[in-house]
Amino acid sequence: MTLSKVQRSGWLLSGLCVIAGCGGGESGQPAAVTPAATTTATENPSSTAPQSVPAAPVSADASQSAVRQATLTKTPGTAGAADTAQKASGKSKNAPAAAPADEAATTLSEIQKLRISPVPNDIEQARKVRRERNERIVEMATRVIRLTMTDESKKPQFQAAVGQLLEARFQNALAGDDEDIDIFCSDVQALSERDPKSAAAAEGVYYMARFAHTRAGLVGSTQPVWFETLSRWAREFADRFPEQQNRAASLLFGAARSCELHADAAQDLELRPRLLTESRLCYAALSEKFSSTEQGQEAAASLRRLSVVGQKLTQFTGPTIDGGQISAEDFRGKATLIYFWDSENELFAEQFLPAINAALAAATVEKLRVVGVAMDEEEGRLNRFLDMHQVPGQQVFFPDAEQRSWNSPIVTWWGLARCPSIWLVDGTGKVVSTSVSPKNLTVEVKKLVR
């Protein structure tokens, strides 16, 4: 698939759509609509409602490891395209049917009915019906845009129509070919040319980031350039529309995490540093521009973790499950293996735990200290696992239930991205790695203790 148009972070796209050159009326206020839920060709064809965009960062093995969540769909204080269309038409969900106020409102109502109409069970037929439906929605939304684009009093209808048009183009681009992507890009470009700081332009950039995010989830393992594209569009949105804080923060966090997690799984020695660079850029933008948000604070912690390699480990202190205490100060004089784990995580039991025990056997306890950070929520469950399995080392576990799992002070300070994960610290207390894979663990430990 040709990526040139989607990849460009500057507005260098060619082509016009039906809304190019349309008149003003909008300010840079947050968009009235959030993209409606995404439908792809891989979903259940019998579903009558579109499926939502992946809520979590795109990970090479997210189904096996616990990953910190982020959301690219609805954000607090925003409405979906369906809700906005309903508001624009002057109807409430519980109000009795009334005569439509005008053609724009009537058309928006018809679009909403069309969008939720059922599709056939047959996959090929479902694809055909969805495409025809999207093309019809484009025609109808275009008509509303023409009717409302110069009338300030029709601004809600205009914005609702833009959202519906972009959603239809977005779905066809996902399921279609390069021509569909070009048309989608051209519409986004036209919105930006009309008014680069408008809510409609913001909606277009947001959809481009969503497109890159979805493509990364679908084909990122073979076309990792989509992760880099996602990072660039997320930063473009945050740079141009910082007033849309919730959306910008969610995009940046999702892009940062996705790039980082894919970098951890990458075998390509050139790809890994590129993706980590993109991840750091998104984390940095997030922590600088939106430091007051939860994602901004977590981005700062993630940058702290990504920067700790080669530095002395500090801020690593906690109680052990046997009533003791452990600190990074104890790590001097002997190499240390730290692992974050959860007794319910199958990946830990099947791959990480055997690898940790094998590495310990190869190095011997005289040369290697092992420390676990148990991220369980229930102490009873943790103790049962410890009784049934050979789990090496001291186990950090906080007695306060509010400080367990992802709320552990150690986890939050270092912005841990996934569980399970393994860190290595040398005999001087310097961190060697925060992302050792189970299959390479014994080799890396032998290098550390030789």
C-alpha positions as CSV (number, residue, x, y, z in Angstrom):
1,M,0.0,0.0,0.0
2,T,1.3,3.5,-0.9
3,L,1.9,5.4,2.3
4,S,3.2,8.7,1.0
5,K,0.1,10.7,1.4
6,V,-0.7,9.5,4.9
7,Q,2.9,9.7,6.1
8,R,3.5,13.4,5.4
9,S,3.2,15.4,8.5
10,G,3.1,18.7,6.6
11,W,0.2,19.6,4.5
12,L,1.6,18.7,1.0
13,L,-1.3,16.6,-0.2
14,S,-2.8,17.3,-3.6
15,G,-6.4,17.2,-4.8
16,L,-9.6,18.9,-3.8
17,C,-12.9,17.6,-2.4
18,V,-16.4,19.1,-2.6
19,I,-15.8,21.3,0.5
20,A,-12.6,22.9,-0.6
21,G,-12.8,26.7,-0.5
22,C,-16.0,26.8,1.5
23,G,-16.7,29.8,3.6
24,G,-16.0,30.6,7.3
25,G,-18.0,30.5,10.4
26,E,-15.8,28.3,12.6
27,S,-13.3,29.1,15.3
28,G,-10.6,26.9,16.8
29,Q,-13.0,25.6,19.5
30,P,-13.0,21.8,20.2
31,A,-14.8,19.8,17.6
32,A,-18.5,19.1,18.3
33,V,-18.1,15.5,17.2
34,T,-15.7,12.7,18.0
35,P,-15.2,10.1,15.3
36,A,-18.0,7.5,15.3
37,A,-16.9,4.0,16.1
38,T,-14.8,2.4,13.4
39,T,-15.9,-0.5,11.2
40,T,-13.4,-2.7,9.4
41,A,-13.7,-5.6,7.0
42,T,-12.6,-8.0,9.7
43,E,-15.5,-7.5,12.1
44,N,-18.6,-9.6,12.5
45,P,-20.6,-8.9,9.3
46,S,-23.9,-9.4,11.1
47,S,-23.3,-6.5,13.5
48,T,-25.6,-3.6,13.1
49,A,-23.4,-1.1,14.9
50,P,-19.8,-0.1,14.0
51,Q,-17.0,-1.4,16.2
52,S,-14.8,0.9,18.2
53,V,-11.2,1.8,17.5
54,P,-8.7,-0.3,19.6
55,A,-8.6,1.3,23.1
56,A,-5.2,0.0,24.0
57,P,-1.8,0.9,22.6
58,V,-0.9,-1.4,19.6
59,S,1.5,-4.1,20.9
60,A,3.2,-6.9,19.1
61,D,1.9,-9.3,21.8
62,A,-0.6,-7.3,23.7
63,S,-2.9,-10.3,24.0
64,Q,-0.3,-12.1,26.1
65,S,1.0,-9.3,28.4
66,A,-0.7,-6.7,30.5
67,V,-0.3,-3.3,28.9
68,R,-1.2,0.1,30.3
69,Q,-4.3,1.3,28.6
70,A,-5.0,4.4,26.5
71,T,-8.0,5.5,24.5
72,L,-8.2,7.0,21.0
73,T,-12.0,7.0,20.8
74,K,-14.4,8.9,23.0
75,T,-12.8,11.3,25.4
76,P,-14.4,13.1,28.4
77,G,-16.4,16.0,27.3
78,T,-16.9,15.0,23.7
79,A,-19.7,13.3,21.8
80,G,-19.7,10.7,19.1
81,A,-20.8,11.6,15.5
82,A,-24.1,9.8,16.1
83,D,-24.9,11.8,19.3
84,T,-23.9,15.1,17.6
85,A,-26.1,14.4,14.6
86,Q,-29.0,13.7,16.9
87,K,-28.4,17.0,18.8
88,A,-28.0,18.8,15.5
89,S,-31.3,17.6,14.4
90,G,-33.0,18.9,17.5
91,K,-34.1,15.5,18.8
92,S,-33.5,13.8,22.1
93,K,-33.4,10.0,22.5
94,N,-36.6,10.0,24.6
95,A,-38.5,12.8,22.9
96,P,-41.5,12.0,20.6
97,A,-41.0,12.4,16.9
98,A,-41.4,15.9,15.6
99,A,-41.4,17.6,12.2
100,P,-37.8,18.3,11.0
101,A,-36.8,21.9,11.3
102,D,-35.0,22.0,8.0
103,E,-33.4,20.0,5.2
104,A,-30.0,19.9,7.0
105,A,-31.5,18.5,10.1
106,T,-33.6,16.0,8.2
107,T,-30.6,14.8,6.2
108,L,-28.5,14.3,9.4
109,S,-31.3,12.3,10.9
110,E,-31.5,10.1,7.7
111,I,-27.7,9.6,7.9
112,Q,-27.9,8.4,11.4
113,K,-30.6,5.9,10.5
114,L,-28.6,4.7,7.5
115,R,-25.4,4.3,9.7
116,I,-27.1,1.9,12.1
117,S,-29.0,-0.1,9.5
118,P,-28.2,-3.8,9.5
119,V,-25.9,-5.6,7.0
120,P,-26.0,-9.1,5.6
121,N,-24.3,-12.0,7.4
122,D,-22.3,-12.9,4.3
123,I,-18.9,-11.2,4.6
124,E,-18.5,-10.2,0.9
125,Q,-22.1,-8.9,0.8
126,A,-21.5,-7.1,4.1
127,R,-18.5,-5.3,2.6
128,K,-20.4,-4.3,-0.5
129,V,-23.3,-3.0,1.6
130,R,-21.0,-1.0,3.9
131,R,-19.2,0.6,1.0
132,E,-22.5,1.6,-0.7
133,R,-23.8,2.9,2.6
134,N,-20.6,5.0,3.2
135,E,-20.8,6.4,-0.4
136,R,-24.4,7.4,0.2
137,I,-23.5,9.0,3.6
138,V,-20.8,11.0,1.8
139,E,-23.3,12.3,-0.7
140,M,-25.8,13.2,2.1
141,A,-23.2,14.8,4.3
142,T,-21.9,16.8,1.4
143,R,-25.3,18.2,0.8
144,V,-25.6,19.3,4.5
145,I,-22.1,20.9,4.3
146,R,-23.2,22.9,1.3
147,L,-26.4,24.0,3.0
148,T,-24.7,25.0,6.3
149,M,-21.1,26.1,5.6
150,T,-21.8,29.8,5.3
151,D,-24.5,30.1,8.0
152,E,-23.1,30.6,11.5
153,S,-26.5,29.5,13.0
154,K,-26.0,26.2,11.3
155,K,-22.6,25.5,12.7
156,P,-23.7,22.4,14.7
157,Q,-25.1,20.8,11.6
158,F,-22.0,21.7,9.6
159,Q,-19.7,20.1,12.1
160,A,-22.0,17.0,12.4
161,A,-21.9,16.6,8.7
162,V,-18.1,16.9,8.6
163,G,-17.9,14.2,11.2
164,Q,-20.2,11.9,9.2
165,L,-18.3,12.5,6.0
166,L,-14.9,11.8,7.6
167,E,-16.2,8.6,9.2
168,A,-17.5,7.3,5.9
169,R,-14.3,8.2,4.1
170,F,-12.3,6.7,6.9
171,Q,-14.1,3.4,6.8
172,N,-13.8,3.1,3.0
173,A,-10.1,3.9,3.2
174,L,-9.6,1.1,5.7
175,A,-11.4,-1.4,3.6
176,G,-10.5,-0.1,0.2
177,D,-7.4,0.7,-1.9
178,D,-5.0,3.5,-2.5
179,E,-7.6,5.6,-4.4
180,D,-9.8,5.5,-1.3
181,I,-6.9,6.6,0.9
182,D,-6.1,9.4,-1.5
183,I,-9.8,10.6,-1.5
184,F,-9.8,10.5,2.3
185,C,-6.5,12.5,2.5
186,S,-7.8,15.0,0.0
187,D,-10.9,15.7,2.1
188,V,-8.7,16.1,5.2
189,Q,-6.5,18.5,3.2
190,A,-9.5,20.5,2.0
191,L,-10.7,21.0,5.6
192,S,-7.3,22.3,6.6
193,E,-7.0,24.6,3.7
194,R,-10.4,26.1,4.5
195,D,-9.3,27.1,8.0
196,P,-6.2,25.5,9.5
197,K,-7.2,26.2,13.1
198,S,-10.9,25.3,12.8
199,A,-12.7,22.5,14.6
200,A,-13.3,20.8,11.2
201,A,-9.6,20.8,10.4
202,A,-8.9,19.3,13.8
203,E,-11.4,16.6,13.1
204,G,-9.6,15.8,9.9
205,V,-6.2,15.5,11.6
206,Y,-7.7,13.4,14.3
207,Y,-9.1,11.0,11.7
208,M,-5.7,10.7,10.1
209,A,-4.2,9.8,13.4
210,R,-7.0,7.3,13.9
211,F,-6.3,5.8,10.5
212,A,-2.6,5.4,11.2
213,H,-3.5,3.8,14.6
214,T,-5.9,1.3,13.1
215,R,-3.5,0.4,10.3
216,A,-0.7,-0.1,12.8
217,G,-3.0,-2.5,14.7
218,L,-3.9,-4.4,11.5
219,V,-0.6,-4.6,9.6
220,G,2.0,-3.0,11.9
221,S,3.9,-6.3,12.4
222,T,4.8,-6.4,8.7
223,Q,4.6,-2.6,8.0
224,P,6.0,-1.0,11.1
225,V,6.1,2.4,9.3
226,W,2.5,2.8,10.5
227,F,3.7,3.2,14.0
228,E,6.0,6.0,13.0
229,T,3.1,7.5,11.0
230,L,0.9,7.4,14.0
231,S,3.5,9.2,16.1
232,R,3.8,12.0,13.6
233,W,0.1,12.5,13.2
234,A,-0.4,12.5,17.0
235,R,2.3,15.1,17.4
236,E,0.8,17.2,14.6
237,F,-2.6,17.1,16.3
238,A,-1.1,18.2,19.6
239,D,0.9,21.0,18.0
240,R,-2.0,22.4,16.0
241,F,-4.9,21.9,18.4
242,P,-3.6,21.9,22.0
243,E,-6.9,23.3,23.2
244,Q,-8.4,19.8,22.6
245,Q,-6.5,18.5,25.5
246,N,-8.2,15.2,26.0
247,R,-7.9,14.1,22.4
248,A,-4.3,15.3,22.1
249,A,-3.2,13.6,25.3
250,S,-4.9,10.3,24.3
251,L,-3.3,10.4,20.9
252,L,0.2,11.1,22.2
253,F,0.0,8.5,24.9
254,G,-1.4,5.8,22.6
255,A,1.3,6.6,19.9
256,A,4.1,6.6,22.5
257,R,3.1,3.3,24.1
258,S,2.5,1.7,20.7
259,C,5.9,2.6,19.4
260,E,7.6,1.6,22.6
261,L,6.0,-1.8,22.8
262,H,6.6,-2.6,19.1
263,A,10.2,-1.5,19.6
264,D,10.6,-4.0,22.4
265,A,9.4,-6.8,20.2
266,A,11.4,-5.7,17.1
267,Q,14.1,-7.9,15.7
268,D,15.3,-5.3,13.2
269,L,18.3,-3.5,14.8
270,E,17.6,-0.4,12.7
271,L,13.9,-0.3,13.4
272,R,14.1,-0.5,17.2
273,P,15.9,2.8,17.8
274,R,13.7,4.6,15.3
275,L,10.6,3.5,17.1
276,L,12.0,4.4,20.5
277,T,12.8,7.8,19.2
278,E,9.2,8.3,18.0
279,S,8.1,7.0,21.4
280,R,10.3,9.5,23.3
281,L,9.1,12.4,21.1
282,C,5.5,11.6,21.9
283,Y,6.2,11.2,25.6
284,A,8.1,14.4,25.7
285,A,5.4,16.4,23.9
286,L,2.8,14.9,26.3
287,S,4.8,15.7,29.5
288,E,5.6,19.2,28.3
289,K,2.2,20.3,26.8
290,F,-0.2,18.4,29.0
291,S,1.7,17.9,32.3
292,S,-1.4,18.3,34.4
293,T,-3.2,15.3,32.8
294,E,-2.9,11.7,34.0
295,Q,-1.3,10.8,30.7
296,G,1.2,13.7,31.0
297,Q,2.3,12.5,34.4
298,E,2.7,8.9,33.2
299,A,4.6,10.2,30.2
300,A,7.1,11.9,32.5
301,A,7.5,8.6,34.4
302,S,8.0,6.7,31.1
303,L,10.7,9.1,30.1
304,R,12.3,8.5,33.4
305,R,12.4,4.8,32.8
306,L,13.6,5.1,29.2
307,S,16.5,7.3,30.4
308,V,17.6,5.2,33.4
309,V,19.7,2.7,31.3
310,G,23.3,3.5,32.1
311,Q,22.4,5.4,35.3
312,K,22.5,4.3,38.9
313,L,19.2,2.9,40.0
314,T,17.4,5.0,42.6
315,Q,13.8,5.3,43.8
316,F,13.4,1.6,44.1
317,T,12.3,0.8,47.6
318,G,9.5,-1.3,49.0
319,P,8.3,-3.9,51.6
320,T,8.7,-7.6,50.9
321,I,6.0,-10.1,51.4
322,D,7.9,-11.8,54.3
323,G,7.9,-8.5,56.3
324,G,11.3,-7.2,55.2
325,Q,12.4,-4.2,53.2
326,I,14.4,-3.9,50.0
327,S,16.1,-0.9,48.4
328,A,18.3,-0.1,45.4
329,E,21.1,0.6,47.9
330,D,21.2,-3.2,48.5
331,F,22.0,-3.9,44.9
332,R,25.7,-2.7,45.0
333,G,28.4,-5.4,44.8
334,K,26.3,-8.0,42.9
335,A,24.5,-8.1,39.6
336,T,20.7,-7.9,40.1
337,L,17.8,-9.3,38.1
338,I,14.5,-7.5,38.7
339,Y,11.3,-8.9,37.3
340,F,7.8,-7.4,37.4
341,W,5.1,-10.1,37.4
342,D,1.5,-11.1,38.2
343,S,0.5,-14.6,39.3
344,E,-2.4,-14.7,36.9
345,N,-0.3,-13.8,33.9
346,E,0.1,-16.9,31.7
347,L,3.0,-15.4,29.8
348,F,4.9,-15.1,33.1
349,A,4.2,-18.7,34.1
350,E,4.9,-20.2,30.7
351,Q,7.9,-18.1,29.5
352,F,9.3,-15.7,32.0
353,L,9.5,-17.8,35.1
354,P,11.3,-20.8,33.4
355,A,13.8,-18.3,31.8
356,I,14.4,-16.6,35.2
357,N,15.1,-19.9,36.9
358,A,17.4,-21.0,34.0
359,A,19.4,-17.7,34.2
360,L,19.8,-18.0,37.9
361,A,21.0,-21.6,37.6
362,A,23.6,-20.5,35.0
363,A,24.9,-17.6,37.1
364,T,24.5,-19.1,40.6
365,V,23.1,-17.1,43.6
366,E,26.6,-16.1,44.6
367,K,26.8,-13.9,41.5
368,L,23.2,-12.9,40.8
369,R,20.6,-11.3,43.1
370,V,17.0,-11.8,42.1
371,V,14.2,-9.5,43.1
372,G,10.5,-9.8,42.1
373,V,7.9,-7.0,42.1
374,A,4.6,-8.8,42.6
375,M,1.8,-6.9,40.9
376,D,-1.0,-9.0,42.2
377,E,-4.0,-7.3,43.8
378,E,-4.8,-10.2,46.3
379,E,-2.2,-11.4,48.8
380,G,-4.0,-14.8,49.1
381,R,-3.8,-15.5,45.4
382,L,-0.1,-14.5,45.4
383,N,0.8,-16.8,48.3
384,R,-1.0,-19.7,46.7
385,F,1.1,-19.2,43.5
386,L,4.3,-18.9,45.6
387,D,3.5,-22.2,47.4
388,M,2.9,-24.1,44.1
389,H,5.8,-22.7,42.0
390,Q,9.5,-22.1,42.3
391,V,9.5,-18.3,42.3
392,P,13.1,-17.1,43.0
393,G,14.2,-14.0,45.0
394,Q,12.7,-11.6,47.5
395,Q,9.2,-10.4,46.5
396,V,8.3,-6.7,46.8
397,F,4.6,-6.5,47.8
398,F,2.8,-3.6,49.4
399,P,0.5,-4.3,52.3
400,D,-1.7,-1.3,51.4
401,A,-4.2,-2.6,48.8
402,E,-4.2,0.9,47.2
403,Q,-0.5,0.5,46.4
404,R,-0.8,-2.8,44.5
405,S,-0.8,-3.8,40.9
406,W,-0.4,-0.8,38.5
407,N,-0.7,1.5,41.5
408,S,2.5,0.3,43.1
409,P,4.8,3.3,43.9
410,I,7.6,1.5,42.1
411,V,5.5,0.9,39.0
412,T,4.1,4.4,38.8
413,W,7.4,6.1,39.5
414,W,9.1,4.3,36.6
415,G,6.0,4.3,34.2
416,L,6.1,0.6,33.6
417,A,4.7,-0.2,30.2
418,R,4.0,-3.9,30.5
419,C,3.9,-6.8,32.8
420,P,5.8,-9.1,32.9
421,S,9.1,-7.4,32.2
422,I,12.7,-7.9,33.3
423,W,15.4,-5.4,34.3
424,L,19.1,-6.0,34.7
425,V,21.4,-4.0,37.0
426,D,25.2,-4.5,37.2
427,G,27.3,-4.8,40.3
428,T,27.9,-1.1,40.5
429,G,24.1,-0.4,40.7
430,K,23.8,0.9,37.1
431,V,20.9,-0.2,35.0
432,V,21.9,-2.3,32.0
433,S,18.4,-2.9,30.5
434,T,14.7,-2.5,31.2
435,S,13.5,-4.7,28.4
436,V,15.2,-8.1,28.4
437,S,13.3,-10.8,26.6
438,P,13.0,-14.3,28.2
439,K,14.8,-16.0,25.3
440,N,17.9,-13.7,25.6
441,L,17.9,-13.6,29.4
442,T,20.5,-16.3,30.2
443,V,22.9,-14.9,27.6
444,E,22.5,-11.4,29.0
445,V,23.0,-12.5,32.6
446,K,26.1,-14.4,31.7
447,K,27.6,-11.2,30.2
448,L,26.7,-9.4,33.4
449,V,28.3,-11.8,35.8
450,R,31.4,-13.0,33.9
